[in-house]
Amino acid sequence: MTITSDWTRLRNKLMRDLSLFFTSCSATEDRLEHYALVDAAQVPEMRSNTRLIERLHGVRLFSLTQEHGIEKYGPILIPLCEASDRNIDASLISAMRSGWAVSWLGSTLPLMKLAEHLVQYMNGRLADGREVLVRYYDPRVLPVFLEHAEKTLIEGLMAPIAHWAWWDRQMKFTSRVGDRLHFSAKFAEINISQQLQEAFSKRAIEDLIQGMLLEHTDKDEFASWLPQVLYCAVAKHVSAAQQIGLISISNIYLYVSLALRTHPRFFSLLALESKGTCPITEIDLPQLVLAVIDDDWNILSSDGKHEIETLRQTITTEICLDVEHFRGR
């Protein structure tokens, strides 16, 4: 199995999800404009291909903000001809090959009005006074933002939006319902609470570990992995590391890197080695690594390649499963 065949399976799943979603839209909604919102920072083609954006009639939202100097790295709002998967430009689906890059909106507002509405929520300020860019439009961030930001803030954001849909980190299609009003509240700046910061940090640990893993490996080591599949594999091992008591980022990273680069059964060995360890005291993972005898290293490393490939195929199958409906919120 290759990354091309994996992508074909995932693309088919994405199209099935959109077909079901747009069918439900056409059955229950009228007089709405429909849009794709692409996080161009994740998609090289969307950053570099100006003609593509012009053909899609897309609006680069950073061009309307103080981030206009780096507008090609910002989100792009793209109008859809109609709510139908048959009319979705192939480049919008292909953008998902880079990761979680596209979400889908239905709104009472026309293109420029919706663009102006969305940019109101991009500038924030931390408790210490520092100004920040709020990347709520990133589908990886959006669920956390909608769950933990102030209620009045979310009500304002969603006021003219009938629905906002995206694929979550397990590739389940999820939709948030708004109020579909013709007006919206004005926000000059968002105050980023400590609670919201902590929520973002808690949800970002898998991305941090994945970034460290890719930084410290050869560029071709995970070339056959779709980013969605690699993330799910990292998340699986981060969870296992936390379950046996690991706390520090360095130990969790060591655990995950060993599981995904040396031998994927290593975490089960550590679970056995760590029995009897006081749950309040973090396991000394480096010491456990050194305690593994050479014969165990040889046995584990010899079947690691096969086990890793099996893991990749298993996760690919799990995230590409057929779904009968999208989950609404």
C-alpha positions as a printed Julia matrix, in Angstrom:
329×3 Matrix{Float64}:
   0.0    0.0     0.0
   1.35   3.44   -0.93
   0.56   6.97    0.14
  -1.21   7.44   -3.21
  -3.61   4.58   -2.52
  -4.05   5.79    1.07
  -4.94   9.25   -0.21
  -7.41   7.79   -2.72
  -9.2    6.02    0.12
  -9.22   9.13    2.28
 -10.38  11.35   -0.59
 -13.3    9.0    -1.24
 -14.24   9.23    2.44
 -14.1   13.04    2.3
 -16.36  13.12   -0.75
 -18.86  10.79    0.91
 -18.95  13.0     3.98
 -19.51  16.12    1.88
 -22.21  14.43   -0.18
 -24.17  13.55    2.96
 -23.58  16.99    4.43
 -24.67  18.95    1.36
 -27.68  16.7     0.89
 -28.79  17.57    4.42
 -28.16  21.28    3.69
 -30.28  21.29    0.55
 -33.09  19.49    2.36
 -33.29  21.88    5.32
 -31.88  25.24    4.22
 -32.45  27.8     1.52
 -31.2   31.27    0.66
 -27.81  30.56    2.14
 -24.42  31.18    0.62
 -21.95  28.32    0.95
 -18.19  28.62    1.37
 -14.96  26.74    1.89
 -12.44  28.23    4.32
  -8.89  27.06    3.58
  -5.97  27.52    5.97
  -3.35  28.34    3.33
  -0.52  28.08    5.87
  -0.92  24.31    5.64
  -1.25  24.06    1.85
   1.72  25.06   -0.34
  -0.35  25.29   -3.54
  -2.81  27.68   -1.93
   0.05  29.93   -0.87
   1.86  30.04   -4.21
  -0.77  29.67   -6.92
  -2.31  33.13   -7.31
  -4.18  32.11  -10.46
  -5.88  29.29   -8.59
  -7.18  31.67   -5.94
  -8.39  34.07   -8.61
 -10.16  31.27  -10.46
 -11.89  30.21   -7.24
 -12.8   33.87   -6.51
 -11.2   33.49   -3.09
 -10.62  36.3    -0.62
  -7.41  36.19    1.44
  -8.61  37.26    4.87
  -5.23  38.55    6.03
  -5.46  41.2     3.32
  -8.21  42.79    5.43
  -6.2   42.75    8.68
  -2.98  44.01   10.19
  -1.38  40.75    8.97
  -1.68  41.9     5.33
   2.11  41.6     4.88
   1.84  37.81    5.16
  -1.57  37.42    3.59
  -0.58  34.33    1.57
  -0.15  32.41    4.84
  -3.62  33.26    6.08
  -7.06  31.74    5.51
  -8.85  32.0     2.17
 -12.64  32.27    1.99
 -13.9   30.65   -1.23
 -17.53  30.84   -2.44
 -19.17  27.64   -3.69
 -21.5   27.67   -6.67
 -24.01  25.54   -4.79
 -24.23  23.13   -1.89
 -23.26  20.03   -3.84
 -20.21  17.79   -3.65
 -20.37  17.42   -7.45
 -19.46  21.08   -7.85
 -16.57  21.18   -5.37
 -13.32  22.17   -7.04
 -10.81  19.32   -6.83
  -8.18  21.65   -5.34
 -10.31  22.11   -2.22
 -10.38  18.39   -1.55
  -6.71  18.03   -2.47
  -5.87  20.63    0.19
  -6.81  18.02    2.79
  -3.86  15.92    1.69
  -1.69  18.42    3.59
  -3.64  17.93    6.81
  -6.7   19.52    8.42
  -6.86  22.51    6.08
 -10.49  23.03    5.0
 -13.76  23.76    6.76
 -17.18  24.48    5.26
 -19.62  27.27    6.06
 -23.17  28.22    5.2
 -24.06  31.86    5.89
 -26.66  34.52    5.3
 -23.87  36.93    4.32
 -22.36  37.45    0.85
 -18.66  36.82    0.3
 -17.09  40.14    1.33
 -19.47  40.68    4.24
 -18.65  37.25    5.65
 -14.92  37.87    5.12
 -15.15  41.16    7.03
 -17.08  39.39    9.78
 -14.53  36.59   10.19
 -11.5   38.9    10.36
 -12.96  40.64   13.43
 -12.04  37.59   15.48
  -8.39  37.23   14.46
  -6.71  39.74   16.76
  -6.32  38.85   20.42
  -4.48  39.96   23.54
  -3.04  37.79   26.29
  -3.41  38.59   29.97
   0.13  40.01   30.03
  -0.75  42.5    27.29
   0.94  40.79   24.35
  -0.92  40.9    21.04
  -1.49  37.56   19.29
  -3.06  36.23   16.12
  -6.02  33.98   16.93
  -5.9   31.05   14.49
  -9.43  29.93   15.29
 -10.03  29.26   11.57
  -7.56  26.35   11.61
  -9.78  23.22   11.77
  -7.4   21.77   14.36
  -7.96  24.79   16.62
 -11.6   25.58   15.85
 -13.22  22.93   18.13
 -11.17  24.09   21.14
 -11.95  27.73   20.42
 -15.68  27.09   20.11
 -15.71  25.03   23.31
 -13.62  27.23   25.59
 -13.9   30.84   24.38
 -16.38  33.17   26.09
 -20.0   32.43   25.26
 -20.76  35.95   24.04
 -17.72  35.81   21.76
 -18.84  32.57   20.13
 -22.4   33.83   19.82
 -21.08  36.84   17.93
 -18.88  34.75   15.66
 -21.65  32.27   14.83
 -24.47  34.83   14.54
 -24.55  35.03   10.71
 -23.38  31.43   10.2
 -25.99  28.71    9.76
 -23.47  25.89   10.0
 -19.74  25.38   10.19
 -18.41  21.9     9.46
 -14.95  20.3     9.56
 -13.14  17.0     9.99
 -11.91  16.5    13.53
  -8.58  14.95   14.54
 -10.01  11.44   14.13
 -11.42  12.44   10.71
 -15.05  12.41   11.85
 -17.11  15.07   10.1
 -18.49  17.5    12.68
 -20.84  20.45   12.35
 -21.57  23.42   14.61
 -24.93  25.13   14.16
 -25.18  28.92   14.33
 -28.0   31.46   14.36
 -28.08  32.44   10.64
 -28.78  36.08   11.48
 -28.19  38.99    9.1
 -26.08  40.97   11.54
 -23.18  40.35   13.88
 -21.61  41.92   16.93
 -18.4   43.94   16.5
 -15.2   42.84   18.22
 -12.08  44.97   17.91
  -9.95  42.57   19.96
 -10.33  39.27   21.77
  -9.1   38.83   25.32
  -7.41  35.43   25.51
  -8.11  34.06   28.97
  -5.74  31.81   30.89
  -8.35  29.07   30.65
  -8.4   29.3    26.85
  -4.59  29.29   26.71
  -4.48  26.17   28.87
  -7.09  24.46   26.68
  -5.05  25.16   23.56
  -1.85  23.91   25.23
  -3.48  20.71   26.45
  -4.8   19.88   23.0
  -1.5   20.71   21.27
   0.76  18.15   22.94
   0.34  15.6    20.13
   1.22  18.25   17.53
   4.28  19.25   19.54
   5.48  15.65   19.8
   4.81  15.07   16.1
   6.77  18.19   15.18
   9.73  17.06   17.31
   9.57  13.61   15.73
   9.65  14.96   12.18
  12.44  17.38   13.05
  14.67  14.6    14.33
  14.07  12.03   11.56
  15.21  11.74    7.97
  12.89  13.54    5.56
  11.85  10.26    3.91
  11.19   8.28    7.08
   7.49   9.13    7.2
   7.08  10.06    3.53
   4.58   7.24    3.03
   2.34   8.45    5.87
  -0.58  10.82    5.37
  -0.39  13.59    8.01
  -3.75  12.48    9.44
  -2.48   8.92    9.87
   0.8    9.98   11.47
  -1.05  12.26   13.89
  -3.36   9.42   14.98
  -0.32   7.16   15.51
   1.42   9.82   17.61
  -1.77  10.45   19.61
  -2.1    6.72   20.28
   1.39   6.51   21.76
   1.14   9.82   23.66
  -1.95   8.4    25.36
  -0.11   5.16   26.18
   2.83   7.13   27.6
   0.54   9.17   29.82
  -1.28   6.05   31.0
   1.93   4.57   32.4
   2.69   7.79   34.25
   4.95   9.84   31.99
   4.57  13.59   32.46
   7.48  15.57   31.03
   7.52  16.4    27.32
  11.04  14.96   26.97
  10.04  11.56   28.35
   6.8   11.44   26.36
   8.74  12.34   23.22
  11.33   9.64   23.88
   8.56   7.1    24.41
   6.74   8.04   21.19
   9.89   8.25   19.09
  10.95   4.79   20.24
   7.5    3.39   19.56
   7.35   4.85   16.04
  10.98   4.71   14.96
  12.62   1.75   16.7
  10.01  -0.78   17.71
   6.29  -0.17   18.19
   5.95  -2.78   20.95
   8.34  -0.94   23.21
   5.53   0.81   25.11
   4.1   -2.53   26.25
   7.55  -3.55   27.51
   7.81  -0.32   29.46
   4.37  -0.9    30.95
   5.63  -4.2    32.33
   8.9   -2.7    33.55
   7.09   0.15   35.29
   4.91  -2.02   37.53
   5.34  -1.11   41.14
   6.45   2.44   40.39
   4.81   4.99   42.66
   2.11   6.72   40.54
   3.03  10.11   42.0
   6.64   9.87   40.82
   7.32  10.09   37.1
   8.91   7.01   35.57
  12.59   7.39   34.74
  12.17   6.48   31.07
  15.84   6.85   30.05
  16.83   4.47   32.85
  14.24   1.95   31.67
  15.63   2.2    28.16
  19.11   1.43   29.41
  17.76  -1.53   31.39
  16.51  -3.35   28.29
  18.89  -6.21   27.5
  20.49  -6.55   24.07
  18.49  -9.66   23.16
  15.22  -7.76   23.68
  16.47  -4.87   21.56
  17.38  -7.29   18.77
  14.05  -9.11   18.86
  12.0   -5.92   18.93
  13.97  -4.07   16.27
  13.88  -7.01   13.87
  10.07  -6.97   13.6
   9.65  -3.21   13.98
   9.32  -2.43   10.28
   6.48  -4.91    9.83
   4.71  -3.71   12.98
   4.97  -0.07   11.94
   3.53  -0.83    8.49
   0.69  -2.75   10.12
   0.0    0.21   12.4
  -0.08   2.59    9.43
  -2.51   0.42    7.5
  -4.74  -0.12   10.54
  -5.04   3.59   11.26
  -5.63   4.39    7.59
  -8.51   1.91    7.57
  -9.98   3.35   10.76
 -10.05   6.97    9.54
 -11.36   6.02    6.08
 -14.34   4.02    7.32
 -17.74   4.76    5.81
 -19.97   7.0     7.91
 -23.73   7.22    7.76
 -24.06  10.77    9.03
 -22.05  13.7    10.27
 -22.14  14.64   13.94
 -23.93  17.89   14.71
 -23.36  20.12   17.72
